[in-house]
Amino acid sequence: MRPSLTNRGWSLCGAAAALLVGARVLGVEELAMLAAAAFLVVVVAFVRVRRHALRLSAERVLQPARAEAGTAARADLTLMNLGHRTTPVLSATDSFDSGRRVARFLVPPLTPGETADAAYRLPTNRRGIYTIGPLTLSVHDAFGVVETGVTLAGEDRFVVYPKVEDVLPMPGAASREARMGSMQASRVPVGLDFFGLREYEVGDDLRRVHWRSTARTGELMLRQDEMPWESRSTILLDTRPSTHQGESFERAVEIAASLATAMCRGRRQVRFVTTGGVDIRSSGVDRYAQIMEYLAGASVETFVRWDQVVEGLRRSGDGPLAAIMANAERPDLAALGALRPRLGLVLLVAVRPSAYGGVDVGSAPAAPGALVIPVSSDSPFRTAWNQAVMTCQRSAAVRS
């Protein structure tokens, strides 16, 4: 970075120019001498600053690079003098969130080969995906009118996940029990066991066609296999702008993150769907990061695919469904409740206005076929959800 005038330097040059004009108009030599002295200060500052050839290296380490909202996180910086001279006092500026906020500190003189460490706290009060850096090191003259510097450390990505509550995982329902409307888990061994046949529907995987039955009946018939009930769960997040107001979307995102965390900790495969068409079908060690990465930067989606999403769940949905909604219309709730014969269990988390600072009007919404879990100031999500899950588990135990 080439030497340049600071704000103070520009102000000094402007004052010197004004003094010259005043000296010319008024004929006062003392004003001209003051102007010359000001310009001389600027020239000397340029000369002195140019002598500082900064040769430095910097490393930034985020601890951690992904943090949950409200938890502690920090950035550790390590600077090293690679030059042959002792550095002057340096001013360091590390930007956060593309420069919207910055961390500033001073670096003491470093002898050749010497290192210095610095650290600062990263804000985690709100979820998001942030850019940290680059780090700028600058040196000023004694009067602060000229500066030069160097940009180091590049940019790092810092992800703040939504706040997560410790809740029970979703109850399971295997293929056979799902189609019979039961909440009880399948007792079949883990693996792919033959369950039955059904007619082909548009969008089904043709690799599962049972050709012998197809030839006998004259209709395309698909083989259905019994899968482990633990591998089946879907989370639906309503991201339509028409159904959210105030902080309702933030609360819905936190609920979705809590459910995803509970399912992944339970080693279950999770399908995450939004009304805008996002469909994350992840398994293995990457599933949690994929879902939480989306939720960290999620916003309401103006492109709505409600009908397509519901139809997709009806065709290819497996296992229980947890839908997180706020201020949804009755037809939408009824559409989700109608999925129960296909999925076996539909849990509808209804975020009430009092859950995000509003006032509840009327009773909790009803959705025939679905178990509605109202979340409000009087019924926090963790308490309401855990009670609903335990109720489902007791019902399954009675049926068995």
C-alpha positions in Angstrom: 0.0 0.0 0.0 1.4 3.4 -1.0 1.7 6.2 1.5 -1.5 8.4 1.5 -2.9 11.3 3.4 -5.1 10.6 6.4 -8.2 12.7 7.1 -6.0 14.8 9.4 -3.5 15.2 6.5 -6.2 16.4 4.1 -7.4 18.8 6.7 -3.9 20.1 7.2 -3.4 20.6 3.5 -6.7 22.4 3.2 -5.8 24.7 6.1 -2.4 25.4 4.5 -4.1 26.3 1.2 -6.5 28.6 3.0 -3.6 30.3 4.7 -1.9 30.9 1.4 -5.0 32.5 0.0 -5.3 34.7 3.1 -1.7 35.7 2.9 -2.2 36.7 -0.7 -5.4 38.7 -0.1 -4.3 40.3 3.1 -0.6 40.6 2.3 0.4 39.1 5.7 3.7 37.2 5.4 3.2 35.3 8.7 0.2 33.5 7.2 2.3 32.4 4.2 5.0 31.1 6.6 2.4 29.1 8.5 1.2 27.6 5.2 4.7 26.7 4.3 5.3 25.0 7.6 2.1 23.0 7.2 3.2 21.8 3.8 6.6 21.0 5.1 5.1 18.8 7.8 3.2 16.8 5.2 6.4 16.4 3.0 8.5 15.2 6.0 5.7 12.8 7.0 5.7 11.3 3.5 9.5 10.8 3.6 9.5 9.2 7.1 6.6 6.9 6.3 8.1 5.7 3.0 11.2 4.5 5.0 9.1 1.9 6.8 9.1 -1.1 4.5 6.8 -3.5 6.2 7.5 -7.2 5.7 5.1 -9.1 7.9 3.2 -12.3 7.9 -0.1 -12.9 9.6 -2.3 -15.9 10.5 -5.9 -15.9 11.7 -7.5 -18.9 13.4 -11.2 -19.0 14.3 -12.1 -20.9 17.4 -14.5 -22.4 16.3 -15.2 -21.7 12.7 -18.9 -22.6 13.3 -20.6 -21.6 16.5 -24.1 -21.7 17.9 -25.8 -18.4 18.5 -25.1 -17.2 22.0 -21.9 -19.3 22.5 -18.4 -18.0 22.8 -16.1 -17.7 19.8 -12.9 -15.8 19.1 -10.3 -15.0 16.4 -6.7 -15.5 17.2 -4.1 -13.5 15.2 -0.4 -14.2 15.0 2.0 -11.6 13.4 5.6 -12.1 12.5 8.2 -9.6 11.5 10.0 -10.9 8.4 12.1 -7.8 7.8 15.6 -6.9 8.9 14.5 -3.8 11.0 12.4 -3.4 14.1 8.9 -2.4 13.1 7.3 0.8 14.4 4.1 0.7 16.4 1.4 -0.6 14.0 -2.3 -0.1 14.0 -4.2 -3.3 13.1 -7.8 -3.4 11.8 -9.6 -6.7 11.2 -13.0 -6.3 9.5 -16.1 -8.4 10.4 -19.2 -8.9 8.3 -17.7 -7.3 5.1 -16.5 -4.3 7.0 -19.7 -3.5 8.9 -17.8 -3.9 12.1 -14.1 -3.9 12.8 -11.7 -4.9 15.6 -8.9 -2.4 16.2 -5.7 -2.8 18.3 -2.1 -1.7 18.4 0.9 -3.9 17.7 4.1 -3.1 19.7 7.5 -2.8 17.9 8.7 -6.2 16.7 12.3 -7.1 16.3 13.3 -9.2 13.2 11.8 -12.7 13.6 9.7 -11.7 16.6 6.0 -12.6 16.8 3.0 -11.1 18.5 -0.3 -12.6 19.4 -3.7 -10.9 19.6 -7.3 -12.1 20.1 -10.7 -10.7 20.0 -14.2 -12.0 20.6 -16.5 -12.7 17.6 -20.2 -11.6 17.9 -22.5 -14.6 18.0 -25.7 -12.8 19.1 -27.5 -13.5 15.8 -27.3 -16.4 13.3 -25.7 -15.8 9.9 -22.8 -16.4 7.6 -20.1 -13.8 8.0 -16.8 -12.8 6.3 -13.9 -11.9 8.5 -10.9 -10.0 7.1 -8.8 -9.0 5.5 -6.4 -7.8 8.2 -4.9 -4.4 7.6 -1.7 -3.2 9.3 -0.8 0.4 9.0 1.8 2.8 10.3 1.5 6.6 10.7 3.9 9.4 11.1 4.2 11.2 14.5 1.6 13.8 13.5 -0.8 11.3 12.0 -1.1 13.0 8.6 0.3 10.2 6.4 -0.2 6.5 6.6 0.9 3.3 4.8 0.1 -0.2 5.4 -0.2 -3.8 4.2 -3.2 -6.2 3.9 -2.6 -9.7 5.2 -4.4 -12.9 6.4 -7.0 -12.8 3.7 -10.7 -13.6 4.4 -12.2 -16.4 6.6 -15.8 -17.6 6.7 -17.5 -17.6 10.1 -20.9 -19.4 10.4 -23.2 -18.8 13.4 -25.8 -21.5 13.7 -29.3 -20.8 15.1 -29.9 -21.2 18.8 -30.6 -24.9 19.6 -32.8 -26.3 22.3 -32.3 -29.8 23.7 -35.4 -31.7 22.7 -36.3 -35.4 22.1 -36.0 -36.8 18.6 -39.1 -37.3 16.5 -41.0 -40.6 17.0 -40.4 -43.1 14.2 -42.8 -44.9 11.9 -41.8 -47.5 9.4 -43.4 -48.1 6.0 -46.0 -50.8 7.0 -47.1 -49.0 10.2 -47.2 -45.6 8.4 -49.6 -46.8 5.8 -51.8 -48.3 8.6 -51.7 -45.0 10.5 -49.7 -46.3 13.4 -47.1 -44.5 15.5 -45.3 -47.7 16.4 -41.9 -48.4 15.2 -41.3 -51.4 12.9 -39.8 -54.6 14.4 -38.1 -55.8 11.2 -34.3 -56.2 11.3 -32.2 -53.4 9.9 -31.9 -53.9 6.1 -34.0 -54.1 3.0 -36.8 -56.6 3.5 -39.6 -57.1 1.0 -42.9 -55.5 2.1 -45.3 -55.5 -0.8 -46.3 -54.2 -4.2 -48.1 -51.1 -5.3 -49.0 -49.4 -8.5 -46.6 -47.0 -10.2 -47.1 -43.3 -9.6 -45.5 -40.5 -11.8 -42.1 -39.7 -10.4 -41.4 -43.1 -8.9 -38.0 -44.7 -9.5 -38.3 -47.1 -12.4 -35.5 -49.2 -11.0 -38.0 -50.6 -8.5 -40.4 -51.9 -11.0 -41.4 -55.6 -10.2 -41.5 -56.9 -13.8 -43.0 -60.3 -13.0 -46.0 -58.8 -11.3 -46.2 -56.1 -14.1 -46.4 -58.8 -16.7 -49.1 -60.7 -14.8 -51.4 -57.7 -14.1 -50.7 -55.5 -17.1 -50.0 -52.5 -14.9 -46.6 -51.2 -13.7 -46.1 -52.5 -10.2 -43.4 -51.3 -7.9 -41.6 -53.3 -5.2 -41.8 -51.8 -1.7 -39.1 -52.7 0.8 -39.3 -52.4 4.5 -36.6 -50.0 5.7 -35.3 -49.3 9.2 -37.7 -46.9 11.0 -34.8 -44.8 12.3 -33.8 -43.7 8.8 -37.1 -41.9 8.1 -37.9 -38.4 9.2 -38.7 -35.2 7.4 -38.6 -31.6 8.7 -40.6 -29.0 6.8 -39.9 -25.3 7.3 -42.5 -22.8 6.1 -40.5 -20.0 4.5 -43.4 -18.2 2.8 -43.3 -14.4 3.5 -47.1 -14.3 3.7 -47.1 -16.5 6.8 -44.4 -14.7 8.8 -44.4 -11.4 10.7 -42.0 -9.8 13.2 -39.6 -12.4 14.6 -41.8 -15.4 13.7 -39.3 -16.6 11.1 -36.4 -16.4 13.5 -38.3 -18.5 16.0 -39.3 -21.1 13.3 -35.6 -21.4 12.2 -34.5 -22.0 15.8 -37.2 -24.8 16.1 -36.1 -26.4 12.8 -32.4 -26.3 14.0 -33.4 -27.9 17.3 -35.2 -30.7 15.6 -32.4 -31.3 13.1 -29.9 -31.5 15.9 -32.0 -34.0 17.9 -32.4 -36.2 14.8 -28.8 -36.1 13.8 -27.6 -36.9 17.4 -29.9 -39.9 17.3 -28.1 -41.1 14.1 -31.2 -40.8 12.0 -31.3 -39.8 8.3 -33.0 -36.4 8.0 -34.8 -35.0 5.0 -35.0 -31.2 5.3 -37.6 -29.4 3.1 -38.8 -25.8 2.7 -41.9 -24.4 1.0 -39.5 -22.6 -1.4 -38.2 -25.9 -2.9 -35.1 -26.5 -0.8 -34.7 -30.2 -0.4 -31.7 -31.5 1.5 -31.5 -35.3 1.6 -28.3 -35.9 3.5 -26.9 -38.9 5.4 -23.7 -39.6 7.2 -21.4 -37.1 8.9 -22.3 -34.3 6.4 -26.0 -34.2 7.1 -25.9 -31.9 10.2 -23.5 -29.4 8.6 -25.6 -29.2 5.4 -28.9 -28.5 7.2 -27.4 -26.1 9.8 -25.4 -24.2 7.1 -28.7 -23.5 5.3 -30.5 -22.5 8.5 -27.6 -20.1 9.4 -28.3 -18.0 6.3 -32.0 -18.8 5.7 -34.5 -16.1 4.9 -38.0 -16.0 3.7 -38.3 -17.4 0.1 -40.4 -15.3 -2.3 -40.5 -18.3 -4.7 -43.2 -20.5 -3.3 -43.7 -24.2 -4.2 -46.2 -25.2 -1.6 -48.3 -27.4 -3.8 -45.3 -29.2 -5.3 -43.8 -29.7 -1.9 -47.0 -31.3 -0.4 -47.4 -33.4 -3.5 -43.8 -34.5 -3.3 -44.3 -35.6 0.4 -47.4 -37.5 -0.6 -45.6 -39.4 -3.3 -42.2 -40.1 -1.8 -42.4 -39.2 1.8 -41.3 -41.8 4.4 -41.6 -41.8 8.1 -42.9 -39.0 10.4 -43.1 -35.4 9.3 -42.5 -32.4 11.5 -43.8 -29.1 10.0 -42.9 -25.7 11.5 -45.4 -23.1 10.6 -46.7 -19.7 11.7 -50.0 -18.0 10.7 -50.7 -20.6 8.1 -54.1 -20.8 6.4 -56.6 -23.7 7.2 -56.3 -25.3 3.8 -52.6 -25.6 4.2 -52.9 -27.2 7.6 -55.5 -29.6 6.2 -53.2 -30.5 3.4 -50.5 -31.5 5.8 -53.0 -33.5 8.0 -54.1 -35.4 4.9 -50.5 -36.8 4.7 -51.0 -39.0 7.8 -52.1 -42.2 5.9 -48.9 -41.9 3.9 -46.4 -40.8 6.6 -48.0 -42.4 9.7 -47.4 -39.4 11.9 -47.6 -35.6 11.2 -46.5 -33.2 13.9 -47.4 -29.6 13.3 -45.4 -27.1 15.3 -47.6 -23.9 15.3 -45.6 -20.8 16.3 -48.1 -18.5 18.1 -47.5 -14.7 18.1 -46.8 -14.7 21.9 -43.7 -16.9 21.2 -42.0 -14.0 19.4 -43.4 -11.0 21.3 -46.9 -10.7 19.9 -50.4 -11.3 21.3 -52.3 -14.5 20.7 -55.7 -14.1 19.2 -58.1 -17.0 19.2 -57.3 -20.6 19.9 -54.5 -22.7 18.4 -55.1 -23.9 14.8 -56.6 -27.2 14.1 -55.3 -29.7 11.5 -57.3 -32.9 11.2 -55.0 -35.9 11.0 -52.0 -34.0 12.5 -50.9 -33.6 16.0 -50.7 -29.8 16.6 -48.1 -28.6 19.0 -48.8 -24.9 19.8 -45.7 -22.9 20.9 -46.4 -19.8 22.8 -45.1 -17.8 25.8 -47.1 -20.0 28.1 -46.0 -23.2 26.3 -42.3 -23.0 25.3 -41.2 -25.1 22.4 -39.0 -27.5 24.4 -41.8 -28.3 26.9 -44.5 -28.6 24.3 -42.5 -30.8 22.0 -41.1 -33.2 24.6 -44.6 -33.7 26.0 -46.0 -34.5 22.5 -43.2 -36.9 21.8 -43.7 -38.8 25.1 -47.4 -38.9 24.4 -46.7 -40.6 21.0 -44.4 -43.0 22.6 -46.9 -44.0 25.3 -49.6 -44.5 22.6 -47.2 -46.8 20.7 -46.5 -48.8 23.8 -50.2 -49.3 24.4 -50.8 -50.5 20.8 -48.0 -53.0 21.2 
